[in-house]
């Protein structure tokens, strides 16, 4: 069968051109969305009297047969048919005969492909919000198990102040909550129907775009036909959101790699999420977080790649825009794999509470509290800061830590020291002294866990609602 658009041409397409310009190798991932959009389109053509109802029913039956074959893996996609739209239409015509050619009445591949991608990303966004919720739940459960576990807090990767390990984990819960919020906010820009815009200017047929939108569960339709076929903002926004999610996953990955090292020994990842060495039998490598950290770059690249494609394109559709899909599919696959692995990896992670406590007891992360103690005695903070700096230097030279010093040793740096300093320097006291909203005190962290669980419950309702509406 010749090209569906071949009437204008006197020569066949050069084979190399055919292979170079074909997108079926990757846009076949849109097969179900393409059929879904076509079913809604042809139903509308019947409702508006553009096609006889008999033809509509024949085409719908054929499309459902094609969809069954797609799901069963029985469709042989052809490069000669260029893209998913032409492949589906060829298969439809093979099922129902020439009447299948009426399906394309009142639409273009330009508005068709845009519709497919809106449908595709709409479902993926809901799935990703759900996966982020699972990861937050895993982090919250670990936090609940570690509301008494004290660990060094770091700045510049130097020990700074002791904090609850639960507090550290909840920082990531906050990051992933923002990620989920960005995705849910983007949904309203994804859930807009471009179909009916035609190639760029609309169509001469009396179609009902809002009826199609209602059938497909779209909240609205594009106001401008040029914008409808050329807009890829919704994909850029998704790629940007995905890049931020990968940034947060990568930061957590880096910490898991550090924490599971012999030098830290703060956590142990389950064997199911690690690999060994082909030559060193003692090795247990944190390959999952390492690979997530490494794959972050490709997600960044997909974002920059699409921005670069779009930056100089005149309105409306251009063949360059075919480059919007591979990066999107790759990001979806990369992010799906990472999120599916992270929740169970966090859930099964063992926390070495004893090692964390030992680390807190052998550093100077409680030094700030001595300064605060002296400020409470009336000493200006800058002078208190200098006093504690000299005290720490003395400890380093003597091979001691602050709790090892006698009261006489403290007093040689300031007469304001008294016996209360030993209570102030206890790790539990240091942690619980930060009893402010968002602080690391136990009471604040427990309250933060309750807020996080309540927030997840509300967000879960959004996922359930939009999962059912998408189906």
KAWONOR-V773379 format. One record per residue. N is the residue number from 0. RES is the residue in one letter. OMEGA is omega in radians with two decimals (999 if undefined). Layout:
N RES OMEGA
N RES OMEGA
//
This chain:
0 X -3.12
1 X 3.09
2 X 3.13
3 X 3.11
4 X -2.90
5 X -3.08
6 X -3.09
7 X -2.93
8 X 3.12
9 X 3.13
10 X 3.03
11 X -3.13
12 X 3.03
13 X -3.07
14 X 3.14
15 X 3.08
16 X -3.14
17 X -3.13
18 X -3.07
19 X -3.05
20 X -3.12
21 X 3.12
22 X -3.04
23 X 3.13
24 X 3.13
25 X -3.08
26 X 2.99
27 X 3.05
28 X -3.13
29 X -3.01
30 X -3.10
31 X 3.12
32 X -3.13
33 X 3.11
34 X 3.14
35 X 3.11
36 X -3.13
37 X 3.11
38 X 3.12
39 X -3.11
40 X -3.08
41 X 3.05
42 X 3.10
43 X 3.13
44 X 3.08
45 X -3.13
46 X -3.08
47 X 3.12
48 X -3.13
49 X 3.04
50 X 3.05
51 X -3.09
52 X 3.11
53 X 3.10
54 X -3.14
55 X -3.11
56 X 3.11
57 X -3.13
58 X 3.13
59 X 3.11
60 X 3.11
61 X 3.11
62 X 3.13
63 X 3.05
64 X 3.10
65 X 3.13
66 X 3.10
67 X 3.13
68 X 3.09
69 X -3.11
70 X 3.13
71 X -3.13
72 X -3.06
73 X 3.14
74 X 3.03
75 X -3.12
76 X -3.04
77 X 3.05
78 X -3.14
79 X 3.12
80 X 2.90
81 X -2.98
82 X -3.08
83 X -3.09
84 X -3.13
85 X 3.11
86 X 3.13
87 X -3.12
88 X 3.09
89 X 3.13
90 X 3.09
91 X 3.12
92 X 3.07
93 X -3.14
94 X -2.97
95 X 3.14
96 X -3.04
97 X -3.14
98 X 3.10
99 X 3.11
100 X 3.11
101 X -3.10
102 X -3.02
103 X 3.11
104 X 3.03
105 X 3.08
106 X 3.13
107 X 3.02
108 X -3.12
109 X 3.12
110 X 3.12
111 X -3.11
112 X 3.10
113 X 3.11
114 X 3.13
115 X -3.08
116 X 3.04
117 X 3.11
118 X -3.10
119 X -3.08
120 X 3.10
121 X 3.13
122 X -3.11
123 X -3.13
124 X 3.12
125 X 3.12
126 X -3.11
127 X 3.07
128 X 3.09
129 X 3.12
130 X 3.08
131 X 3.10
132 X 3.11
133 X 3.12
134 X 3.09
135 X 3.11
136 X 3.13
137 X 3.13
138 X 3.13
139 X 3.12
140 X 3.07
141 X 3.12
142 X 3.14
143 X 3.11
144 X -3.03
145 X 3.11
146 X 3.07
147 X -3.09
148 X -3.11
149 X -3.09
150 X 3.05
151 X 2.97
152 X -3.00
153 X 2.78
154 X -3.06
155 X -3.04
156 X 3.01
157 X -3.12
158 X -3.02
159 X 3.13
160 X 3.10
161 X 3.12
162 X 3.00
163 X 3.09
164 X 3.07
165 X 3.14
166 X 3.12
167 X -3.14
168 X -3.13
169 X 3.05
170 X 3.11
171 X 3.05
172 X 3.12
173 X 3.12
174 X -3.09
175 X 3.03
176 X 3.10
177 X 3.11
178 X 3.13
179 X 3.13
180 X 3.11
181 X 3.14
182 X -3.13
183 X 3.11
184 X -3.13
185 X -3.08
186 X -3.09
187 X 3.09
188 X 3.04
189 X -3.00
190 X 3.12
191 X -3.04
192 X 3.04
193 X -3.05
194 X -3.08
195 X 3.10
196 X -3.11
197 X 3.13
198 X 3.10
199 X -2.94
200 X -3.04
201 X -3.10
202 X 3.12
203 X -3.13
204 X -3.10
205 X -3.08
206 X 3.10
207 X -3.07
208 X -3.11
209 X 3.06
210 X 3.09
211 X 3.13
212 X -3.14
213 X 3.12
214 X -3.06
215 X 3.10
216 X 3.08
217 X -3.12
218 X -3.09
219 X 3.08
220 X 3.09
221 X -3.12
222 X -3.01
223 X -3.06
224 X 3.08
225 X 3.13
226 X -3.07
227 X -3.07
228 X -3.08
229 X -3.10
230 X 2.97
231 X 3.11
232 X -3.07
233 X 3.08
234 X 3.09
235 X -3.13
236 X 3.09
237 X -3.13
238 X 3.09
239 X 3.09
240 X 3.12
241 X 3.12
242 X 3.11
243 X 3.08
244 X 3.13
245 X 3.06
246 X -3.12
247 X 3.08
248 X -3.13
249 X 3.10
250 X 3.09
251 X 3.10
252 X 3.13
253 X -3.13
254 X 3.10
255 X 3.09
256 X 3.12
257 X -3.06
258 X -3.11
259 X 3.10
260 X 3.11
261 X -3.11
262 X 3.09
263 X -3.10
264 X 3.12
265 X -3.12
266 X 2.99
267 X 3.10
268 X -3.14
269 X -3.12
270 X -3.10
271 X -3.10
272 X 3.13
273 X 3.07
274 X -3.14
275 X -3.13
276 X 3.13
277 X -3.09
278 X -3.10
279 X -3.00
280 X -3.10
281 X -3.00
282 X 2.96
283 X -2.97
284 X 3.12
285 X -3.00
286 X -3.10
287 X 3.10
288 X 3.11
289 X -3.10
290 X 3.05
291 X 3.10
292 X -3.13
293 X -3.10
294 X 3.12
295 X -3.11
296 X -3.11
297 X 3.09
298 X 3.03
299 X -3.11
300 X 3.12
301 X 3.09
302 X -3.12
303 X 3.14
304 X -3.12
305 X 3.08
306 X -3.14
307 X 3.09
308 X -3.00
309 X -2.87
310 X -3.08
311 X -3.07
312 X 3.01
313 X 3.06
314 X 0.11
315 X -3.10
316 X 3.03
317 X -3.10
318 X 3.08
319 X -3.02
320 X 3.00
321 X -3.12
322 X -3.14
323 X -2.93
324 X -3.04
325 X 3.10
326 X 3.12
327 X 3.13
328 X -3.14
329 X 3.10
330 X 3.11
331 X -3.12
332 X -3.12
333 X -3.11
334 X 3.11
335 X -3.14
336 X -3.11
337 X -3.08
338 X 3.12
339 X -3.12
340 X -2.96
341 X -3.10
342 X 3.11
343 X 3.11
344 X 3.10
345 X -3.11
346 X -3.07
347 X -3.12
348 X 3.08
349 X -3.11
350 X 3.13
351 X -3.05
352 X -3.14
353 X -3.13
354 X 3.12
355 X 3.14
356 X 3.10
357 X -3.14
358 X 3.13
359 X -3.10
360 X -3.07
361 X 3.03
362 X -3.10
363 X -3.07
364 X 3.07
365 X -3.06
366 X -3.12
367 X -3.09
368 X 3.04
369 X 3.10
370 X 3.11
371 X 3.11
372 X -3.14
373 X 3.07
374 X 3.09
375 X 3.10
376 X 3.08
377 X -3.13
378 X 3.08
379 X -3.02
380 X -3.09
381 X 3.09
382 X 3.11
383 X 3.12
384 X 3.14
385 X 3.12
386 X -3.09
387 X 3.07
388 X 3.12
389 X 3.12
390 X 3.13
391 X 3.12
392 X 3.09
393 X 3.14
394 X -3.13
395 X -3.13
396 X -3.10
397 X -3.12
398 X -3.12
399 X 2.98
400 X -2.98
401 X -3.14
402 X 3.10
403 X -3.04
404 X 3.01
405 X 3.13
406 X 3.11
407 X 3.11
408 X 3.09
409 X -3.03
410 X 3.12
411 X 3.09
412 X 3.07
413 X 3.10
414 X -3.12
415 X 3.12
416 X 3.01
417 X -3.05
418 X -3.12
419 X -3.07
420 X -3.11
421 X 3.07
422 X -3.13
423 X -3.03
424 X 3.11
425 X -3.09
426 X 3.13
427 X 3.13
428 X 3.13
429 X -3.13
430 X -3.02
431 X 3.06
432 X -3.13
433 X -3.04
434 X 3.08
435 X 3.13
436 X -3.12
437 X -3.13
438 X -3.02
439 X 3.11
440 X -3.07
441 X -3.11
442 X 3.12
443 X -3.14
444 X 3.09
445 X 3.10
446 X 3.13
447 X 3.10
448 X 3.12
449 X 3.12
450 X -3.13
451 X 3.13
452 X 3.12
453 X 3.13
454 X 3.13
455 X -3.14
456 X 3.12
457 X -3.14
458 X 3.10
459 X 3.10
460 X 3.12
461 X -3.14
462 X -3.13
463 X -3.13
464 X -3.06
465 X 3.03
466 X -3.14
467 X -3.12
468 X 3.12
469 X -3.13
470 X 999
//
